Amino acid sequence: MGIDTVRTTTADETADRRREQRGWYFYDWACSVYSTSVLTVFLGPYLTSVAKAAADADGYVHPLGVPVRAGSFFAYSVSLSVIVAVVVMPLVGAAADRTGRKKPLLGAAAYVGAAATTGMFLLDGDRYLLGGALLVVANAAQSVAMMLYNSYLPQIAPPEERDAVSSRGWAFGYAAGALVLVANLVLYMAHDSFGVSETMAVRICLASAGLWWGAFTLVPLRRLRDRRSATREATAPGLRQLVATVRDMRRHPLTLAFLLAYLIYNDGIQTVISQASVYGSEELGLGQSTLIGAVLLVQVLAVAGALAMGRLARTYGAKRTILGSLVAWTVTLGAGYFLPAGAPAGFFALAAAIGLVLGGSQALSRSLFSHLVPPGKEAEYFSAYEMSDRGMSWLGPLLFGITYQLTGSYRDAIISLVIFFVVGFALLARVPVRQAIGDAGNPVPAKI
């Protein structure tokens, strides 16, 4: 083979890889509107209002005969969706690795989730059970699809490109979330001008997220390709597969050590995201428009933050950049403790700081973990990663709630979350990532 032929082959492979990477970015563009518009902004308050419309005189609804406070129905539905995802993800992940057919499974999960989200247009009156069922299906499907999506990263990007590729994926997602949220907020806040009721505006916003999800999923399904796996192990049912995955991970203790550190500091990240609006409304006395504006600011700045931290990782390595972001999270929480009540400017500054570190922390954690996964086990190991991301973040809200219960202060509750970033920093700093990558059987990048 001549030199020109080798150069042509290399150029063609690079072009194919870039094309596949661009297709991969578009799944984040497709599905992130669900997380932003549906879960973060619109569905919680709306489903709660529907449940209250169906409640009895004491404020309870009775799904399957079980008395549940209408105000807790949304939270319980989210918890149930996590349980479903925890059972399904290891099973689907092992099947994807065994058959090498990730793309059909990704498509199936994405379109089940998109269809359930679009179906939320039918959520009106007292149809709280329909809303709960659609939420469980959509949220579990989103978790399964994200697990498969993440597992493509080590296959579509060589080690030296993963930080940048992962960061661009997160940036695409946050950009889409911000774009659709702006459109949704225009419709919601000016619904009278569009000739629709407030309820109808919310239903349109919910359904539009599902349509967006389904439409843009076509791009990755056209560009991503399956890779036949050499692994042919049988797939065990549900929870047995989860146990088998954890048992296999014990053969890679340094990978488990990273996952433990990630579980802890990510618990802190997820709790800050979920409780910031409570802190803003209850402790700082801010209005709904300010809180929604802060959510939008986080989305916009997370794009820049993810890309900027991806560039920092090229110079300092992913581990050091993540450690720096955990220091930034700690400083941000400390500043949040001292915010004066009734001052939107301070809360917007807090949202800006969160946005700048949020995307990068998540993107670089994903890319670093991809180096620690044994070849042929990508989807299976990313099922454990996804459960750490979505299914195990309960300690933070528990500590937040207990602290508030004991002190009566949301300031004390928010500052208590510093412990997750301090402990996560200490655990991650102790992980010898170069050795962990080598032990997993992967090449070690120059910067990591």
Residue, then its C-alpha position, 0 to 999 in steps of 0.5 A: m500500500g502506497i503512502d498516498t493510499v494510506r493518507t487517503t484511508t486515514a483522511d476518510e476514517t477521520a471524516d467518517r469519525r467526525r460525521e459520526q461525532r456530529g450525529w452523536y451530538f444531535y442526540d443531546w440536542a434532541c433529548s435535553v429539551y425534555s430535561t429542561s422544559v418538561l422536568t425542570v420547569f413545567l411538568g412538576p407544578y402542572l401535574t401537581s395541579v392536576a392531582k389536586a383537581a382529582a384529590d378528595a376533601d383531605g387532599y389525597v389521591h388514590p392511585l391503585g387504592v393507595p392514599v397519596r398526598a396530591g402534592s407528593f404525587f409528582a415526586y413519587s412518580v419520579s421515584l418510581s421512574v428511577i426504580v424502573a430505570v435501575v431495573v431496565m438499564p443493566l439489562v439493556g446495557a448488557a444486551a447492547d454489548r452482547t449483540g453490538r446493536k446499540k442503535p436499534l435499542l437507542g432508537a426504541a428507548a428514544y421514541v418510547g420517551a418521545a411518544a410518552t412526552t408528546g402524549m402529555f398533551l392529553l394531560d388535563g382535567d383530573r387525569y393525574l394517573l395518565g400524567g404519572a404513567l407518562l412521566v414514569v415511561a418518559n423518564a425511564a426511557q430517557s435514562v435508558a437512552m442516555m446510557l446507550y448514548n453515553s456508551y458510544l463515546p469511547q467508540i466514536a472518539p479516540p482517547e485524545e478527543r474525548d474531553a472535547v467531544s463530550s463537552r461539545g455534546w453537553a454544549f449542544g444539549y444545553a443550547a437546545g434546552a435554552l432555545v426551546l425554553v425561550a420559545n416555551l416561555v414566550l408562549y406560556m407568558a403571552h398565552d392570551s396573545f396567542g388565543v390559548s389558555e394557560t393550561m393549553a399553553v403548558r400542554i403545548c409546551l410539554a408536547s412540543a418537547g416530545l416532538w422535538w425529541g423525536a424529530f432530532t433523534l433521526v439525525p443520530l440514528r442516521r449517522l451512528r453505526d453499530r459495531r459487532s461485539a466480541t462479547r457473547e455472554a448471556t444476559a441475565p434478567g433485570l436485577r440479576q444483571l445489575v448484580a452481575t455488572v457490579r460483580d464484574m466492576r469489582r475486578h476493576p477497583l479503581t474504576l469503582a473508586f472513580l464511580l464512588a467519587y462521582l456518585i458523591y460529588n454528582d449528588g451534590i450537583q443534582t441537589v443544588i440544581s433541584q433545590a436552588s429554586v426552593y432556596g430562591s423562593e423560600e429563603l430569598g423571597l424571589g418571584q417565579s419570573t426571576l426563578i425561570g429567568a435564572v434557569l434560562l441563564v444556567q442553560v445559556l452559560a452552561v454551553a460556554g462553560a462546557l466548551a471552556m472546560g473542555r479546552l482547559a482539559r486539553t492543557y491540564g487534563a480532565k481530572r485536574t479540571i474536574l477537581g478545579s470545578l469542585v472547588a468552584w462549586t464549593v465557593t459558589l455555595g459559600a457565596g450563596y449562603f450570604l446572598p441577601a433576601g429580595a435581591p435578584a441580582g445576587f441570585f442571577a450571579l449565583a445562577a451564572a456561576i452554576g451555569l459556568v461549572l455545571g456543563g463542564s463538570q458533567a461532560l468531563s466526568r463522562s469522558l474520564f469515565s469512558h477511559l475506565v471502561p473495559p473494551g466491549k463493556e461500554a453500555e453495561y458500565f455506562s448503565a452503572y454510571e447512569m444510575s449514579d447520575r440519575g438513580m442514586s442522588w438521594l443523599g443530598p436532598l435528604l441532608f438538605g431536608i434534615t438540615y432545614q428541619l433541624t435548623g429552620s434555615y434554608r441557608d444552613a441547608i444549602i451550605s450543608l451540601v458543601i460536604f459532597f464537594v469536599v468528600g468528592f474532591a478528596l476521593l477523586a484526588r486519590v484515584p490514580v487515573r493513569q493506572a486505572i485506565g491501564d488496568a481497564g485495558n485502554p491506552v493512556p492519553a498524554k493529558i488525562 
